[in-house]
Amino acid sequence: MRLAGAPRAVLALGGTLLKSPTIRRDLVDCLRFLAWERLKGSVRFRGALGALNKMVERFGSKNACVGWNSLGAGFALQVGKALAKQGGGDDASRQSHGDVAQNGSRPISEMTGL
């Protein structure tokens, strides 16, 4: 049973883990974001974008949602922008860093304008 209005698919983007096996990758991603304000070269970025593309293809942007925590907020914002650029729609420029909370979630359609 699904509640009315609930998304059919959710992509949860976690924050920094300071444990093996991801500590090195997470710290590199944190430094990449602090230094260049971008995460595009990250393995997690490619994985998140691929997963998000599959979710939108299967369920549509109105039935998919992204949730985040900590570093996942940066990934959510940048993956949403990348998806919007791929779709040729709104580049989600209305989503500024100030709009992304430490913890939260947003429907894909709202993030990308698709």
C-alpha positions in Angstrom: 0.0 0.0 0.0 1.3 3.4 -1.0 0.1 6.7 0.5 -1.5 9.1 -1.9 1.1 11.5 -3.3 4.0 9.5 -2.1 6.8 9.0 -4.7 7.2 5.6 -6.3 11.0 5.7 -6.1 13.4 7.5 -3.7 17.2 7.9 -4.2 18.8 8.5 -0.8 22.2 10.2 -0.9 24.1 9.8 2.3 26.7 12.0 3.9 30.3 11.5 4.8 31.2 8.2 6.4 34.4 8.2 8.5 34.8 4.4 8.4 36.3 2.0 6.1 35.9 1.3 3.2 34.6 4.7 2.1 36.5 7.1 4.3 39.1 8.0 1.7 36.6 8.6 -1.1 34.3 10.6 1.1 37.1 12.9 2.4 38.3 13.4 -1.2 34.7 14.3 -2.2 34.4 16.7 0.7 37.7 18.4 -0.3 36.7 18.5 -3.9 33.4 20.2 -3.0 35.1 22.7 -0.7 37.9 23.6 -3.2 36.0 23.6 -6.5 32.3 23.6 -5.4 31.7 20.7 -7.7 31.5 16.9 -7.4 31.3 16.0 -11.1 34.6 13.9 -11.1 33.4 11.7 -8.2 32.5 8.1 -8.5 29.5 8.8 -6.3 28.4 11.6 -8.7 28.4 9.2 -11.7 26.6 6.5 -9.7 23.9 8.9 -8.4 23.4 10.4 -11.9 23.0 6.9 -13.4 20.6 5.8 -10.7 18.6 9.0 -11.1 18.3 8.7 -14.8 17.0 5.1 -14.5 14.5 6.2 -11.9 13.1 9.0 -14.0 13.0 6.8 -17.1 11.0 4.2 -15.2 8.8 6.2 -12.9 8.8 9.7 -14.4 10.2 12.9 -12.6 6.9 13.4 -10.7 7.1 9.9 -9.1 10.8 10.1 -8.1 12.3 11.8 -5.1 15.9 12.5 -3.9 16.7 12.5 -0.2 20.0 13.7 1.3 22.1 14.1 4.4 25.3 16.2 4.8 27.5 15.7 1.8 24.6 14.1 0.0 23.0 17.6 -0.3 25.8 18.7 -2.6 25.4 15.6 -4.7 21.6 16.0 -4.8 21.9 19.6 -6.1 24.6 18.9 -8.7 23.1 15.6 -9.9 19.7 17.4 -10.3 21.3 20.1 -12.3 23.1 17.6 -14.5 19.9 15.7 -15.1 18.1 18.9 -16.1 20.9 19.8 -18.5 20.6 16.3 -20.1 16.9 16.6 -20.5 17.2 20.0 -22.2 14.8 21.5 -19.7 15.3 24.1 -17.0 18.8 23.9 -15.7 17.5 24.1 -12.1 19.3 27.4 -11.6 16.6 28.3 -9.1 18.2 25.8 -6.8 21.0 27.6 -5.0 23.2 26.3 -2.3 21.1 28.1 0.2 18.0 26.1 -0.9 19.5 22.8 0.0 19.3 22.0 3.7 21.7 19.7 5.6 18.9 17.0 5.6 16.0 16.9 3.3 14.3 15.6 0.2 12.8 17.0 -2.9 10.8 15.6 -5.9 12.9 15.3 -9.1 10.4 17.4 -11.0 10.8 20.2 -8.6 14.7 20.0 -8.7 15.0 19.9 -12.5 11.9 21.6 -13.8 11.2 18.5 -15.9 
